[in-house]
């Protein structure tokens, strides 16, 4: 099996599964309970928070555990907008955003907020100058994805943070879900940041929202005072501890295997460029693990299924949108033709894929494309 759909989800580390199982068996008590078992669970939760903060280079009080990227993005975007609406109702974002941010902003527009969508260029990138040009007196939030989950393009997040240092009343949110452990991010100029465990070999249903000390937002849920009331609900202790374990292991991988990952993806790109009719959509400057290509006039879901018959697994656009048989919103908004935006597939690797898997993938991909072109007579 060749699994090249790591941007959709990664295979959990065995050690992470073991940690989840062990914590579930031993520390099953509610961390909010006052008895000794509850205190033990609370202590483990505190340790996980401290370790996660250290790995990200932030303060432990700035870490809030969530159910993943979608909740984190919704909490950051909606929570900030509703908290600051008396100050202003204008938000800036990009056309590259993940659906969890994009749909949240559409909902806010229905509530009376105005949103400026900065259009990305043909490389799937926006500029700091574009962001600056959209700032208004009533701007309260800038929300930007760091690494495009479809194209792998990298947005100027740190430069935008430096720009917004000059606008202290504007909150800056970064969707770091695809970038974490793959593309470094300095949190010093970021107010809110989202990550999700299952993108770095953790378990689904666990994530982190970094919220800089001093930032305030309105909670999405009503309930108890867990996570300082920002994210009420009994903490998923086993998931949180296993997230911390996965994050540490993934950062270790990044320190040892990042260059090899870049080289492997680059070799795949070079080979796919040689195939007649295949277009590389990802820019030259991209995240090391994502490669987006189009084969115009061939349905991407047909390519995906043909590869799956050979036990090779890739995807079409974002996994959250892959069952919507329509042009990719992200590609189309970046100026790609309807044909390219409708025929794109995403190849996404992890640190644990091998050169042998890459070679096998290229060989089979060539065969599949050749056969498909004969069928559609392209």
C-alpha positions in Angstrom: 0.0 0.0 0.0 1.2 3.5 -0.8 -0.6 6.1 1.2 -0.2 9.6 -0.3 -3.2 11.3 1.3 -1.5 12.6 4.4 -3.0 16.1 4.1 -6.4 14.5 4.7 -5.2 12.6 7.7 -2.1 10.8 8.8 -1.7 7.3 10.2 -1.3 7.5 14.0 2.0 6.6 15.5 1.7 3.2 17.3 3.2 4.9 20.4 0.4 7.5 20.3 -2.2 4.8 20.2 -0.5 3.0 23.1 -0.5 6.3 25.1 -4.2 6.9 24.4 -5.0 3.4 25.5 -2.8 3.6 28.7 -4.3 7.0 29.7 -7.8 5.8 29.1 -7.3 2.8 31.3 -5.4 4.5 34.1 -6.5 8.2 34.2 -10.2 7.7 33.5 -11.4 10.2 36.1 -12.8 13.6 35.2 -10.0 16.2 35.6 -12.6 18.5 37.3 -13.4 16.0 40.0 -12.1 16.9 43.5 -11.2 13.4 44.6 -7.6 12.0 44.3 -8.3 10.3 40.9 -9.6 13.6 39.5 -6.5 15.4 40.9 -4.2 12.9 39.1 -6.1 13.4 35.9 -5.8 17.2 36.3 -2.1 17.0 36.9 -1.6 14.9 33.7 -3.7 17.5 31.8 -1.4 20.3 33.2 1.7 18.4 32.2 0.3 17.9 28.6 -0.5 21.6 28.4 3.0 22.6 29.5 4.7 20.2 27.1 2.6 21.3 24.2 3.3 25.0 25.0 7.1 24.3 25.1 7.0 22.5 21.8 5.3 25.4 20.2 7.4 28.0 22.0 4.5 29.7 23.8 3.1 30.1 27.3 1.1 27.2 28.9 -1.7 29.6 29.7 -2.0 30.3 26.0 -2.9 26.7 25.0 -6.5 25.7 24.7 -7.4 22.1 23.8 -10.2 21.6 21.1 -11.6 18.8 19.0 -9.5 19.8 16.0 -8.9 22.3 13.2 -12.6 22.9 12.3 -13.6 23.8 15.9 -10.4 25.8 16.4 -11.0 27.9 13.3 -14.7 28.4 14.1 -13.8 29.4 17.7 -11.1 31.8 16.5 -13.1 33.5 13.8 -16.6 33.6 15.2 -15.4 34.1 18.8 -13.2 37.1 17.9 -15.8 38.6 15.6 -18.6 38.4 18.2 -16.3 39.6 21.0 -15.2 42.7 19.1 -18.3 43.6 17.1 -18.9 46.7 19.1 -15.5 48.0 17.9 -16.0 47.1 14.3 -17.5 44.5 11.9 -14.9 44.2 9.1 -12.8 41.1 8.6 -10.0 40.4 6.1 -9.2 36.9 4.8 -7.9 35.2 1.7 -9.5 33.1 -1.1 -7.3 30.2 -0.1 -8.9 29.4 3.2 -10.1 26.0 4.4 -13.8 25.4 4.3 -14.0 25.6 8.1 -12.8 29.2 8.0 -14.6 30.1 4.7 -18.0 28.8 5.9 -17.6 30.4 9.3 -17.0 33.8 7.6 -20.1 33.3 5.3 -22.1 32.8 8.5 -20.7 35.9 10.0 -21.7 37.8 6.8 -25.2 36.7 7.4 -24.9 38.3 10.9 -24.0 41.6 9.4 -20.2 41.5 9.3 -18.4 42.5 6.1 -15.5 40.4 4.8 -12.8 41.3 2.3 -11.5 38.2 0.5 -8.0 38.9 -0.8 -7.5 37.1 -4.1 -4.5 34.8 -4.4 -2.4 34.9 -7.6 -1.8 32.0 -10.0 0.7 30.6 -7.4 -1.9 30.5 -4.8 -0.3 33.2 -2.8 -1.4 36.7 -1.5 0.9 39.6 -0.6 1.3 41.7 2.5 0.5 44.7 0.4 -2.9 43.3 -0.5 -3.7 42.8 3.1 -2.6 46.3 4.0 -4.8 47.8 1.2 -7.9 46.1 2.7 -7.4 47.5 6.2 -10.2 49.9 7.3 -10.9 51.8 10.5 -13.4 49.1 11.6 -11.2 46.1 10.8 -11.1 43.8 13.8 -9.7 40.5 12.4 -7.3 39.1 9.8 -7.6 35.4 9.3 -5.1 33.6 7.1 -4.2 30.0 6.3 -0.5 29.3 6.5 -0.2 26.4 4.1 -2.9 25.8 1.5 -4.3 22.4 2.1 -4.9 22.0 -1.6 -2.0 23.7 -3.4 0.6 23.6 -0.7 1.3 27.3 -1.3 2.7 29.2 1.7 1.2 32.5 2.7 3.3 35.4 4.1 2.1 34.9 7.6 5.1 36.2 9.6 5.3 39.3 7.4 1.6 39.9 7.8 2.0 39.6 11.6 4.8 42.3 11.4 2.4 44.5 9.4 -0.4 44.1 12.0 2.0 45.0 14.8 1.2 48.5 13.6 -2.5 47.9 14.1 -2.8 46.7 17.7 -6.6 46.6 17.6 -6.7 44.0 14.8 -6.5 40.4 15.9 -4.5 38.0 13.7 -5.6 34.4 13.3 -3.5 31.8 11.5 -4.8 28.4 10.4 -1.6 26.3 10.9 -3.2 22.9 10.5 -1.3 22.0 7.3 1.9 23.7 8.2 2.7 22.4 11.7 5.9 20.3 11.8 6.3 20.8 8.0 6.7 24.6 7.7 8.0 26.5 10.7 6.0 29.3 12.2 7.1 32.0 14.7 4.2 32.6 17.0 5.6 36.0 18.2 3.4 38.1 15.8 0.3 35.8 15.9 -2.7 36.2 18.2 -4.6 33.0 17.5 -3.4 29.8 15.8 -5.0 26.5 15.1 -3.5 23.0 14.8 -5.0 19.5 14.6 -3.5 16.3 15.9 -4.5 14.0 13.1 -2.3 16.0 10.6 0.8 15.0 12.5 0.2 11.3 13.3 -2.0 12.0 16.3 -5.7 11.0 16.7 -8.7 12.5 15.2 -10.8 14.6 17.5 -8.0 16.5 19.2 -6.5 19.9 18.5 -5.1 23.1 19.9 -6.1 26.7 19.7 -3.2 29.0 20.7 -4.6 32.3 22.1 -2.1 35.0 23.0 -2.3 36.2 26.6 -4.6 39.3 26.7 -6.7 38.2 23.7 -10.4 37.7 24.4 -13.1 35.9 22.5 -16.6 34.7 22.9 -17.0 31.0 23.5 -19.1 28.9 21.0 -20.4 26.6 23.7 -22.2 27.2 26.9 -21.3 25.0 29.9 -18.6 24.6 32.5 -15.3 26.4 33.1 -13.0 23.9 31.4 -10.2 25.5 29.3 -10.9 28.7 31.2 -14.5 28.8 29.9 -13.2 29.2 26.3 -13.9 25.6 25.4 -16.4 24.2 28.0 -16.8 20.4 28.2 -15.0 17.6 29.9 -11.5 17.4 28.5 -10.5 14.5 26.3 -7.6 13.7 28.5 -6.3 10.6 26.6 -6.6 12.5 23.3 -4.8 15.5 24.7 -1.9 13.5 26.1 -1.6 11.5 22.9 -1.6 14.8 20.9 1.3 16.0 22.9 3.1 12.8 22.3 2.4 13.0 18.5 3.6 16.6 18.3 6.9 15.8 20.0 7.5 12.8 17.8 6.5 14.7 14.6 8.9 17.6 15.5 11.6 15.0 16.0 10.9 13.7 12.5 11.0 17.2 11.1 14.5 17.7 12.5 15.8 14.5 10.9 13.6 13.9 7.8 12.4 17.3 6.4 15.1 17.6 3.7 14.5 14.0 2.5 10.7 14.7 2.3 11.4 17.8 0.2 13.6 15.9 -2.2 11.2 13.0 -2.5 8.3 15.3 -3.4 10.5 17.3 -5.8 11.4 14.1 -7.6 7.8 13.1 -8.0 7.0 16.5 -9.4 9.9 16.3 -11.9 8.6 12.9 -13.1 5.0 14.0 -13.4 6.1 17.0 -15.4 7.3 14.6 -18.1 3.8 13.1 -18.6 2.0 14.6 -21.5 -1.2 16.3 -20.4 -0.3 16.6 -16.7 -0.2 20.1 -15.3 1.6 21.0 -12.0 -0.6 23.4 -10.1 1.5 23.8 -6.9 4.0 26.7 -7.0 7.8 26.3 -6.8 7.7 27.7 -3.3 5.4 25.3 -1.5 5.2 23.1 1.5 7.4 20.1 1.3 4.6 17.5 1.5 1.9 18.7 -0.9 1.8 18.5 -4.7 -1.3 19.4 -6.7 -1.7 18.4 -10.4 -4.4 18.5 -13.0 -5.2 16.2 -15.9 -7.7 18.3 -17.9 -10.8 16.5 -19.3 -10.2 13.5 -17.0 -12.4 13.3 -13.9 -10.2 13.4 -10.7 -12.4 10.9 -8.9 -11.7 8.4 -11.7 -8.0 8.9 -11.3 -8.3 8.4 -7.5 -10.3 5.2 -7.9 -8.0 3.8 -10.6 -5.0 4.4 -8.3 -6.9 2.9 -5.4 -7.2 -0.4 -7.4 -3.4 -0.6 -7.2 -3.5 0.3 -3.5 -2.3 3.8 -4.0 -4.2 6.5 -2.2 -4.4 10.2 -3.1 -7.3 12.6 -3.0 -9.2 15.3 -4.9 -8.9 18.8 -3.3 -9.6 19.0 0.4 -11.0 15.9 2.1 -13.7 18.1 3.7 -14.9 19.0 0.2 -13.8 15.9 -1.8 -17.4 14.5 -2.2 -18.5 17.7 -3.8 -18.1 17.1 -7.6 -17.4 20.7 -8.6 -14.4 22.8 -9.5 -12.0 23.5 -6.6 -13.0 26.8 -5.1 -9.4 27.4 -4.0 -7.9 26.8 -7.5 -10.7 28.5 -9.4 -10.3 31.7 -7.2 -6.6 31.7 -7.9 -7.2 32.1 -11.7 -6.9 28.4 -12.7 -9.2 27.5 -15.6 -12.4 25.6 -14.9 -10.8 22.6 -16.6 -7.8 22.6 -14.3 -9.8 23.4 -11.2 -12.2 20.5 -12.0 -9.5 17.9 -12.7 -7.1 18.5 -9.9 -5.8 15.8 -7.6 -3.7 16.2 -4.5 -0.6 14.1 -3.6 0.5 14.5 0.0 3.3 12.7 1.7 4.5 12.2 5.3 8.0 11.9 6.8 7.5 8.1 6.7 6.9 7.6 3.0 9.8 6.1 1.1 11.7 6.5 -2.2 10.4 3.1 -3.3 6.8 4.2 -2.7 7.4 7.3 -4.7 8.9 5.4 -7.6 6.0 2.9 -7.6 3.5 5.8 -7.5 5.1 7.5 -10.5 5.1 4.3 -12.6 1.5 3.5 -11.9 0.4 7.1 -12.3 1.9 7.2 -15.8 0.0 4.0 -16.7 -3.3 5.3 -15.3 -3.1 8.7 -17.1 -2.1 7.0 -20.4 -5.0 4.6 -20.2 -7.5 7.3 -19.2 -6.4 9.5 -22.1 -7.1 6.7 -24.5 -10.6 6.3 -23.1 -11.5 9.9 -23.4 -9.5 10.3 -26.7 -7.5 13.3 -25.5 
